[in-house]
Amino acid sequence: MAHPDDVDFGSAGTVAGWTDRGIEVTYLMVTDGDAGGFDDGVTREEMAALRRDEQRAAAKCAGVTDVRFLGHPDGRLEATLDLRRDIARVIRQVRPDRVLTQSPERNYVRIAPSHPDHRAAGAAALDAVYPDARNPYAFPELLAEEGLEAWTVREVWLSGGPAPEHYVDVTGQFDRKVAALRAHASQTGHMGDGLPEMLRGWLSGNARAGGLPEGRLAEVFQVVDTA
């Protein structure tokens, strides 16, 4: 994901459901979120450190303990070869079956998920999955200097894009999603008691669109076969 809190807004309920079933999850944040927050009295270096700590605390709410940061610039992210290599490196280290990332496509129905950093992170992650991580001759230094063998990811889940088609019931994980987002106090503290209501509105709308029973809550993705 591009920023700390992105995974929690889009996917914390789904991730909590995975960890409940014993699935091991690693978080990779491309930036430290240093361009976020609302307090002019906090330096950008202090904000980056704060947001890293907030993301680690939020991850624990979803059952995730392995949280990594690449430290690319917040607000100026581009899908460069360097970023692709950095993501491919972590893919080869972790060797995941599934990668969940942000859609590289702009969503004109709901613009917020289409932040330029989100789209850049998603584009680089998809390129890192195919072809970079699986091709031993792409970024050969990863093998020659770091001993990282090629790895093929079976599928990619895209969040926030214009073509949602896979609905995950997260009703049972809703409280943990709220807790994860409250851990990002620098970003959500001003929302107060309105945060759960806002989330319920989003997630209940997803559930209706996915044909789930009344009263259910859902997160939604586009699933891409990359095997």
C-alpha positions as CSV (number, residue, x, y, z in Angstrom):
1,M,0.0,0.0,0.0
2,A,1.1,3.6,-0.6
3,H,0.5,5.0,2.9
4,P,0.0,4.0,6.5
5,D,-3.8,3.6,7.0
6,D,-4.5,2.7,3.4
7,V,-4.8,-1.0,4.2
8,D,-7.0,-0.3,7.1
9,F,-9.5,1.9,5.3
10,G,-9.8,-0.6,2.4
11,S,-9.0,-4.0,3.7
12,A,-8.5,-4.4,7.5
13,G,-11.6,-6.5,7.9
14,T,-10.5,-8.9,5.2
15,V,-7.0,-9.1,6.6
16,A,-8.4,-9.8,10.1
17,G,-10.5,-12.6,8.6
18,W,-7.4,-14.1,7.0
19,T,-5.3,-14.0,10.2
20,D,-8.2,-15.5,12.1
21,R,-7.9,-18.5,9.8
22,G,-4.1,-18.8,10.4
23,I,-3.0,-17.1,7.2
24,E,0.3,-15.2,7.6
25,V,0.2,-11.6,6.4
26,T,3.0,-9.1,5.8
27,Y,2.3,-5.4,5.4
28,L,4.5,-3.4,3.0
29,M,4.0,0.4,3.1
30,V,5.7,2.2,0.2
31,T,5.8,5.6,2.0
32,D,6.0,6.6,5.7
33,G,3.0,9.0,5.2
34,D,5.1,12.1,6.1
35,A,2.8,14.3,4.1
36,G,-0.3,13.4,6.2
37,G,-1.8,14.8,9.4
38,F,-3.2,18.1,10.4
39,D,-0.8,19.5,13.0
40,D,1.6,22.2,11.7
41,G,3.5,21.9,14.9
42,V,4.7,18.4,14.0
43,T,7.7,18.2,11.6
44,R,7.6,15.9,8.6
45,E,10.2,13.7,10.2
46,E,8.2,13.4,13.4
47,M,5.0,12.7,11.3
48,A,6.8,9.9,9.5
49,A,7.9,8.3,12.7
50,L,4.5,8.7,14.3
51,R,2.7,7.2,11.3
52,R,5.0,4.2,11.3
53,D,4.2,3.6,14.9
54,E,0.5,4.0,14.2
55,Q,0.6,1.5,11.4
56,R,2.3,-1.1,13.6
57,A,-0.4,-0.6,16.3
58,A,-3.2,-0.8,13.6
59,A,-1.6,-4.0,12.2
60,K,-1.9,-5.7,15.6
61,C,-5.6,-5.1,15.6
62,A,-5.8,-7.2,12.4
63,G,-3.5,-9.9,13.6
64,V,-0.4,-8.7,11.6
65,T,3.0,-8.4,13.2
66,D,5.3,-8.1,10.2
67,V,5.1,-4.5,9.0
68,R,7.7,-3.1,6.5
69,F,8.3,0.4,5.1
70,L,10.1,1.4,2.0
71,G,10.4,5.1,2.8
72,H,9.6,6.5,-0.7
73,P,8.4,10.1,-0.7
74,D,4.8,10.7,0.3
75,G,2.9,12.7,-2.3
76,R,5.5,12.3,-5.0
77,L,5.3,8.6,-5.6
78,E,6.0,7.3,-9.2
79,A,6.0,3.7,-10.5
80,T,9.7,3.7,-11.2
81,L,12.0,0.8,-11.8
82,D,13.5,1.4,-8.4
83,L,10.1,1.0,-6.8
84,R,9.4,-2.1,-8.8
85,R,12.7,-3.6,-7.7
86,D,12.0,-2.7,-4.0
87,I,8.6,-4.4,-4.1
88,A,9.9,-7.4,-6.1
89,R,12.6,-7.8,-3.4
90,V,10.0,-8.1,-0.7
91,I,7.9,-10.5,-2.8
92,R,11.0,-12.7,-3.2
93,Q,11.7,-12.5,0.6
94,V,8.1,-13.2,1.8
95,R,7.1,-15.5,-1.1
96,P,3.3,-14.8,-0.9
97,D,0.5,-16.7,-2.6
98,R,-1.5,-13.5,-2.8
99,V,-0.7,-9.8,-3.0
100,L,-3.3,-7.2,-2.0
101,T,-2.6,-3.7,-3.4
102,Q,-4.3,-0.6,-4.7
103,S,-5.8,-0.3,-8.1
104,P,-3.7,1.5,-10.7
105,E,-6.9,2.7,-12.4
106,R,-8.7,5.9,-11.6
107,N,-12.2,5.3,-10.1
108,Y,-14.5,8.1,-11.3
109,V,-17.4,6.9,-9.2
110,R,-15.5,7.4,-5.9
111,I,-12.3,9.5,-6.4
112,A,-10.7,9.2,-3.0
113,P,-9.1,5.7,-3.6
114,S,-7.5,7.1,-6.8
115,H,-4.9,9.3,-5.0
116,P,-1.9,9.5,-7.4
117,D,0.3,7.7,-4.8
118,H,-2.3,4.8,-4.6
119,R,-2.3,4.4,-8.4
120,A,1.5,4.5,-8.5
121,A,1.9,1.9,-5.8
122,G,-0.6,-0.4,-7.4
123,A,1.0,-0.1,-10.8
124,A,4.5,-0.8,-9.4
125,A,3.2,-3.7,-7.3
126,L,1.5,-5.3,-10.3
127,D,4.6,-4.9,-12.4
128,A,6.6,-6.4,-9.5
129,V,4.3,-9.4,-9.4
130,Y,4.4,-9.8,-13.2
131,P,7.0,-10.0,-14.6
132,D,9.7,-8.8,-12.1
133,A,9.5,-11.1,-9.1
134,R,9.1,-14.3,-11.2
135,N,11.8,-13.6,-13.7
136,P,15.3,-14.5,-12.5
137,Y,16.7,-12.2,-15.1
138,A,14.8,-9.1,-14.0
139,F,16.8,-7.2,-11.4
140,P,19.5,-10.0,-11.5
141,E,21.2,-8.3,-8.5
142,L,18.4,-9.6,-6.3
143,L,19.6,-13.1,-7.0
144,A,23.3,-12.5,-7.5
145,E,23.9,-10.2,-4.5
146,E,21.0,-11.1,-2.1
147,G,20.3,-14.7,-3.0
148,L,16.6,-14.0,-3.6
149,E,15.2,-16.7,-5.9
150,A,12.4,-15.8,-8.4
151,W,8.9,-16.2,-7.0
152,T,5.5,-16.4,-8.7
153,V,2.4,-14.9,-7.0
154,R,-0.8,-16.8,-7.8
155,E,-3.2,-13.9,-7.5
156,V,-3.5,-10.1,-6.9
157,W,-6.4,-8.5,-5.1
158,L,-7.0,-4.8,-6.1
159,S,-8.6,-2.4,-3.8
160,G,-10.4,0.9,-4.6
161,G,-10.6,0.3,-8.4
162,P,-13.5,0.8,-10.9
163,A,-14.2,-2.9,-11.4
164,P,-15.2,-4.4,-8.0
165,E,-16.4,-8.0,-8.3
166,H,-15.3,-9.9,-5.1
167,Y,-17.2,-9.1,-1.9
168,V,-15.8,-10.2,1.5
169,D,-18.2,-10.2,4.4
170,V,-16.4,-8.5,7.3
171,T,-19.4,-8.0,9.6
172,G,-17.6,-10.1,12.3
173,Q,-14.4,-8.1,11.9
174,F,-16.0,-4.6,11.9
175,D,-14.9,-3.7,15.5
176,R,-11.3,-4.7,14.7
177,K,-11.4,-2.5,11.6
178,V,-12.6,0.4,13.6
179,A,-9.9,-0.2,16.2
180,A,-7.2,-0.4,13.5
181,L,-8.4,3.0,12.0
182,R,-8.5,4.6,15.5
183,A,-4.9,3.6,15.9
184,H,-4.1,6.1,13.1
185,A,-5.0,8.9,15.5
186,S,-3.0,11.5,13.5
187,Q,-5.3,10.8,10.5
188,T,-8.7,9.8,12.1
189,G,-8.7,11.5,15.5
190,H,-10.8,14.4,14.2
191,M,-13.6,12.0,13.1
192,G,-14.5,11.0,16.6
193,D,-17.7,9.1,17.0
194,G,-18.5,9.6,13.3
195,L,-15.8,7.1,12.2
196,P,-17.9,3.9,12.8
197,E,-21.0,5.5,11.2
198,M,-19.0,6.5,8.1
199,L,-17.5,3.0,7.8
200,R,-20.9,1.3,8.2
201,G,-22.2,3.5,5.4
202,W,-19.4,2.4,3.0
203,L,-19.4,-1.3,4.0
204,S,-23.2,-1.7,4.0
205,G,-23.3,-0.2,0.5
206,N,-20.7,-2.7,-0.6
207,A,-22.7,-5.5,0.9
208,R,-25.9,-4.5,-0.9
209,A,-24.0,-4.2,-4.2
210,G,-22.7,-7.7,-3.6
211,G,-26.1,-9.2,-2.9
212,L,-25.3,-9.9,0.8
213,P,-28.2,-10.1,3.3
214,E,-29.5,-7.0,4.9
215,G,-27.3,-5.8,7.8
216,R,-24.1,-7.3,6.5
217,L,-20.9,-5.3,5.9
218,A,-18.4,-6.0,3.1
219,E,-15.1,-5.0,1.7
220,V,-14.7,-5.3,-2.1
221,F,-11.9,-6.1,-4.5
222,Q,-11.1,-7.1,-8.1
223,V,-9.2,-10.4,-8.1
224,V,-6.6,-10.9,-10.8
225,D,-5.2,-14.4,-11.6
226,T,-1.4,-14.0,-11.9
227,A,-0.3,-17.6,-11.7
